[in-house]
Amino acid sequence: MSEPLRIIHGAFGRVALLLLDRTMAVHAHRVCHVVFKIGGVDILFGVRELEHYLSDDNVLLVNAWEPHFYNHNRDAPSTVLLALYLEPQWLRKVDTRFSCSAHPKFFSQPILALGSKLAGLRADLLDLLTGRESTGSRVVEDLIVRTIIELACVGTRWKELLECQLMGSLAYDARIRQSLDEMKSRGGVALDFDEIASSVGLSRPHFFHLFRKQIGMTPATFGSMLRMEASIDSLAATDTAIHDIARHLGFDSPGNFTRFFLCQQGVTPSQYRRKVEFTTLTCS
């Protein structure tokens, strides 16, 4: 069974240390996602349709809204990962260039070799997460800022992003924009895709085809992303009972909610809640 070792939430998003020994289904995040391997065996981690080796010598970079997955070999030992999930609004305040951090091509490649500076930052992040004392927000944020700046310096093609003039927003078909707004407005609650397709004047097959072509994932994967974000927010920021969270998000039973969460995050909702903590404010 996979196990969260430590999870810290803050204005920056979240950072997690995870012992992983189970498959994670195809899922996505609306934030950019950085994954370091900390210990255990090297693994193959999928981004879109391709799998990439994640080892001690590289880092995995997943763009916002980019589908990714992990197929665990049942007989393989576990792996320890350090993962960052970085909020676009916070990154925008860090550096105006990061206003495009939600762009699907913010990172130009999924795997980046670790130079000495990135390896040192990884070690500092690990020290932060394995320390037992409460962690001040400024300490966490300063270290994440240094890490993302270094990653962007070598993993982002600024000229290409500026030339395409997208800067985090895409010229979607108006019907797809409308469907995105409708799905987001429901706050992760179970979605009826026939109803959504009809509301934007598309047949279900045409809606699925156009959505995947423009967004890069199926409506179901996007809906699961919204549902997962809502569940993480509820688990981390409230003391609402897990069965009440499950019911609010439209699951038939707490067991189905647990299976959904486990399939996408590799840990159960109760494990996640036990390990999550928030950065403490530090004095100026």
N, C-alpha and C positions, 0 to 999 in steps of 0.2 A: 504494500500500500504506500503510495506517495505521501509525503509529509511536509507541510510548511514549517520551516525552521524559524523564520522571522519575517514579518511583513510590516512595513512602515508606510503609513499614508500621510500625505501633506499637500500643500498647495501645488507642489511639483507633480503630483500624481501618486504613484506608489512604487516601492522598491521591495523585492521579495527574494528570500533565500529559500530554495525548494529542493528537497530530495525527491527525485522523479524516478518512478519505476512502474509506470503504467501509461498506456496509450492516451493521447489527447486528440479528440476529434477535430475536424476542420472548424476553425473559428477565426474571429478577427476582432480588432479593437479600433476605436475611433482615434486612438493616440498612437504615436510611434513607439516602438517596442525594441528594446536592446537586451540581448541575452548573452551572458558570459558563462562558460563552463568553469566550475570551481573545483570539482573533484569527481572521482569515479571514471567510468568508461566514456570514450568518445561516442557520440551518437549521430544519427542522421535525423535532421530536423527539416520538415517540409515547409517551403514558402511557395505559395501558389501550387503549381503542379510538380515542382522539382524538389528533391531532397538534397541537403547540403551537410557535409561533415562539420560538426561543431567540436572543437578540440581545445586544448590548453593554449594553442597558438593563434586562435582567431576569435572573432566575435560575430554573432548573428544580428543582423539589422532587419527589422520588419517595419515596413511603412504603415501608416494609418490606413485602416480598411483593407489591409492586405491579408487574404486568407492564409493560414498556416496550421500545421498539424505535427504530431509526433506519433509514430508507430513503434511501440515498445516490443522488443523481442522478449517473450515471456521468460526465457532462460538467461537473459542478460542481467548483469549486476545493475545496481542503481547508479544514477548520475546526480550530482549536485549542481544546480543552476542558480545564477544570480541574475534576476530580471528587473529591468526598469520599464515603467509605463509612464510616459511623460506627457503632461497636459499641454496642448497647443497654446492655450491662453497664457500659461505661466512661462512657456518658452518664448513667447512673443515679447514679454516684459524683460526677459533676460537679454535678448538681442533682437533687433528688428528683423534681421535676416531670418530668424526662426519663425517669422509669421507664416512661412511656407512649410512648417513642420508637419501639418496635416495633409500636405500634398502627397499623392501616391508615388511620387518619384523623388521625395526628399532625400532618401538614401538611394544612391545610384546602383548599389549592388547588395545582395543579401549577406555576403560573407566578406569580412575585412580582416586582413592579417594584423596581429597585435605587434606594434612596435614597443619599444621599451617604455615610452610614456604611457601608452594605454595599459600596458601590463601593470605599471605602477599604480595607476588609477583603479584598476580592478582590485589590486591588493588592498588599497585604502578603503574601497567600498566594502570589501569582505571584512576588514577589521571593524568597520562601523557596524556591520550587521551581526557580527559575532560578539561584540561587546555587550555586556549585560546591563550597563547603566542606561537610563533614559537618554535619548538623543535629541539635542537641540535642533530646531528647524534650520538655523543658519548653518550649522555644521553639515547637515545633510544636503541642503540646497547648494552650498558652495562646492561641495564635492561633485554633485551631479552636474552643475554648470561646467566645471572643468572637464568632466567626462564628455558631455555632449558637444562642447566646443571642439575638443580634440577629434571626436568621431566625425563631426561635420566637416572639419578641415580636410580630412582625407577620404571621407565617404560620400560627400555631396558635391555635385557638379553645379555650382552656383550659376554659372553663365547660362546653362541650359534652362534652369528654373526661371531665371530672369527673362530670358528671351521668349519663353512660351507665355509669359505674363499671366500665369495662372495664380501663383502665390497663394496656394491653399484652397482655391475654389475652382470648380470645373464648370464648363459650359454644357451642363446636362440638358437633355430634352425636357421641355416644360412639364410633360406628363410624369417623367421620372422625378423631377424636383418636387412635384406635388405629392407623389407617392412617398418620397422620403420624409417630407414634412408631416404627412399623415401618420406614418409609422413612428416617427419620433414623438409625436404628440400623445401617443398612447403609453408612453413611459415603460416600454418593455412588456406590456401585457400581451398575452397570446393574440396573434394576428390572423385575420381571415383574408388570405391573398386573393380569393375570388372577389370579395367585396372591394378590396383596394384596387384591383385591376379594373373592375367595373366603374369605380368612382373616378378614374382618370381616363375612361373611354377606351380601354384596351381589353382584348380577350386575354384570358389567363396565359396561354402559350406565348402570345406576343409580348405581354408584360414581362414574363420571365426572361425571354430572349433579350429584350431591350434593356432590362435592368442589369442582367449579367454583362452585357456588352459594354454598358456605360460605367457601371460601378465596380466591375471586376469580381463580383460574387453574386450568389443567388439571393433572391429576397429572403429565403429561409435563413441563410447564414447571416444576413444583415439583421433580421429579426432576432436571431439568437444572440447577436452581439448586443443589441439594445437590452434584451432580457437579462443577459449576464451582467451588464453594467448596472442595471437597476438592482439586481440581487446583491452585487458586491457593495454598492452604496448602502443598501439596507442592512446588510450584515455588519458593515464596518461602523456606520454612523448612528445606528439605533439599537435599542434593546428589544425590538419586535421579535416575537417568537418565530422560529424558523417555519413552523407550520402556517403561521399567518402570512409570512412573506410568500410562501409557496402559493397560498390561496389567492393573494392579491395579484400575483403574476400569472394566474390562470392555470396553474398545475392541478391535475386531478387529485394529487396526494403529495404529502411531504416526501415520500419515497421517490416519486417521479422527479421532484425538484432536486433531490440529492443526486440522483443518477445524472441529470442534466448538468449540474454543477461539477460533479466529479469527472464527467466525460470531457468537459472543456477546460477545467482548471487543474485537473489531476489530484484534487483534494476535495473533501466533503465540506459542505457549508459550515458545519460545527467546528471542523478543524481550522477553517479559515478564520472564523470568529474568535476562536481561542488565541490565535497568534497575532491578530491585527493590533496595531497600536498607532498612535498619532504622534508626530513630532511635537516636542514641547517648545514653546516660545522662549527665545533667549533675549536678554537685554541688549540694547544697542550700545 
